[in-house]
Amino acid sequence: MTTPRTPDSTRRSERSRRAILDAALELVGETGYQKLTIEAIAARAGVGKQTIYRWWPSKASVLLDAFLALGEDAAQGEYELPDTGDLEADLKSVLRATVDELNSPVYDAPARALAAEGVVNAELGAQFVSLVLEPQLQLYVKRLRAAQEAGGADPGIDPRIALELLVGPLAHRWMLRTLPLTHEYADAVVELALRGIAPR
């Protein structure tokens, strides 16, 4: 006789979790964030509302986790900016990929929803910055520091300000509410824009 298998609750929970995250991404693309509800997510995922509330306190937190999972699936491991020794070519490659990502409906709707919600929800905004934006920005810092060490960028520049000159037009600095916006910062941006980051 064979012993009946005990259902694996871990696998069942993971299937439910993924179904919920997928449903949140699908629905925000179809209806927009304002019309997104826990009830709709539960119905699309085929789970009860209580299942969602057991893991997440709000639709915003569901969507944030769904967006993070989307990035993890795309990266399939730790991501680094390319370092071929040609800083210009490497940055063009990365920014082109960023444009493609921002233009993708898969990323566009949840990114816009989270950015907008983060403006009125300080806790979500801080999580969006720390979990989504900041890790990506640190990759630019690392690449620019490598360029400085290799003599491909002015060693006197601040890599943080330099990266903002690169990604600012795409990522919109207004989302980075945890960073100070001061006269000194504005002056440094102007000076850096005039000087460029090339070594002198």
C-alpha positions in Angstrom: 0.0 0.0 0.0 1.1 3.5 -0.7 1.0 6.1 2.0 -1.2 9.1 1.0 0.8 12.3 0.5 0.3 15.1 2.9 -0.5 18.3 0.9 2.4 20.7 0.8 1.0 23.9 2.3 4.2 25.7 1.5 3.8 25.1 -2.3 0.1 25.9 -2.1 0.9 29.2 -0.3 3.5 30.1 -2.9 1.1 29.4 -5.7 -1.5 31.6 -4.1 1.1 34.3 -3.4 2.2 34.3 -7.1 -1.4 34.3 -8.3 -2.1 37.4 -6.1 0.9 39.2 -7.3 0.2 38.4 -11.0 -3.5 39.5 -10.5 -2.4 42.8 -9.0 -0.1 43.6 -12.0 -2.8 42.5 -14.5 -5.5 44.5 -12.9 -3.6 47.7 -12.4 -2.7 47.6 -16.1 -6.4 47.1 -17.0 -8.2 49.4 -14.6 -5.6 51.7 -13.2 -4.7 52.1 -9.5 -7.7 54.0 -8.4 -10.1 51.2 -9.4 -7.8 48.4 -8.1 -9.3 46.7 -5.1 -8.4 43.8 -2.8 -11.7 42.2 -3.8 -10.8 42.4 -7.5 -7.3 41.0 -6.8 -8.8 38.1 -4.8 -11.3 37.3 -7.4 -8.7 37.3 -10.2 -6.3 35.2 -8.2 -9.0 32.8 -7.1 -8.4 33.3 -3.3 -10.3 34.8 -0.4 -9.8 38.3 0.7 -8.6 37.0 4.1 -5.7 35.3 2.3 -4.5 38.6 0.9 -4.9 40.5 4.2 -3.0 37.7 6.0 0.1 38.8 4.0 -0.5 42.4 3.0 -2.2 45.3 4.8 -3.3 47.2 1.6 -3.5 47.1 -2.1 -0.5 49.4 -2.3 1.7 46.8 -0.4 0.4 44.0 -2.7 1.4 46.1 -5.8 4.8 47.0 -4.4 5.6 43.3 -3.8 4.3 42.4 -7.2 6.5 45.1 -8.8 9.5 43.9 -6.8 8.9 40.3 -7.9 8.6 41.5 -11.5 12.1 43.0 -11.3 13.5 39.9 -9.7 12.1 37.7 -12.4 13.5 40.0 -15.1 17.0 40.2 -13.5 17.2 36.5 -12.6 20.0 37.2 -10.1 22.2 40.1 -9.1 22.4 42.8 -11.7 25.4 45.0 -12.5 25.9 47.8 -15.0 28.2 46.7 -17.8 31.9 47.6 -17.5 33.5 47.1 -20.9 36.0 49.9 -20.2 34.0 52.2 -22.5 31.9 54.4 -20.1 29.9 56.1 -22.9 28.9 52.8 -24.6 28.0 51.2 -21.3 25.8 54.1 -20.2 24.1 54.3 -23.6 23.3 50.6 -23.3 21.9 50.9 -19.8 19.8 54.0 -20.6 18.4 52.4 -23.8 17.3 49.4 -21.7 15.8 51.7 -19.2 13.8 53.5 -21.9 12.5 50.1 -23.2 11.5 49.1 -19.7 9.7 52.4 -19.1 7.9 52.0 -22.4 6.8 48.5 -21.6 3.1 48.3 -20.4 4.2 45.5 -18.0 6.3 48.0 -16.1 4.6 51.3 -16.9 1.3 50.9 -15.1 2.5 49.6 -11.7 5.5 52.0 -11.7 3.3 55.0 -12.3 0.8 53.8 -9.7 3.4 53.3 -7.0 5.1 56.6 -7.8 1.8 58.5 -7.6 0.7 56.7 -4.4 4.1 57.3 -2.9 3.5 61.1 -3.1 0.5 60.9 -0.7 1.6 57.8 1.2 4.9 58.6 2.9 5.5 55.0 4.1 5.0 53.5 0.7 7.0 56.3 -0.9 10.0 55.5 1.4 9.7 51.8 0.6 9.5 52.4 -3.1 12.7 54.5 -2.9 14.6 52.1 -0.6 13.5 48.8 -2.3 13.2 49.8 -5.9 15.0 53.0 -6.8 18.0 53.1 -4.4 19.4 49.7 -5.3 19.4 50.7 -9.0 21.0 54.0 -8.3 23.8 52.4 -6.3 24.7 50.4 -9.4 25.4 53.8 -11.2 27.5 54.9 -8.2 29.6 51.7 -8.4 30.1 52.1 -12.2 31.0 55.8 -12.0 33.5 55.1 -9.2 35.0 52.4 -11.3 35.3 54.9 -14.2 37.0 57.4 -11.8 39.5 54.8 -10.6 40.2 53.8 -14.3 40.8 57.5 -15.3 37.6 57.6 -17.4 35.8 60.2 -15.2 36.9 63.2 -13.2 38.0 62.0 -9.8 36.6 65.1 -8.2 33.0 64.7 -9.1 30.3 63.3 -6.8 29.1 60.1 -8.4 25.7 60.6 -6.8 25.1 63.9 -8.5 26.5 62.6 -11.7 24.1 59.6 -11.8 21.2 62.0 -11.2 22.2 64.0 -14.3 22.0 60.7 -16.2 18.8 59.2 -14.9 17.0 62.3 -13.7 15.2 63.0 -17.0 13.9 59.4 -17.0 13.4 58.6 -13.4 12.1 62.0 -12.3 13.9 63.2 -9.3 10.7 64.3 -7.6 10.2 60.7 -6.6 13.3 60.8 -4.4 11.7 62.6 -1.6 14.2 61.2 1.0 17.0 63.3 -0.6 17.4 67.0 0.2 16.6 69.6 -2.5 18.7 72.6 -1.6 20.4 75.7 -3.2 23.7 73.9 -2.7 22.4 70.9 -4.5 21.1 73.0 -7.4 24.4 74.8 -7.7 26.3 71.5 -7.8 24.1 70.2 -10.5 24.6 73.3 -12.7 28.4 73.2 -12.1 28.6 69.5 -12.9 26.4 69.9 -16.0 28.8 72.7 -17.3 31.9 70.8 -16.4 30.8 67.4 -17.5 32.2 64.3 -15.8 35.1 63.8 -18.2 38.6 63.9 -16.7 40.5 67.1 -17.1 
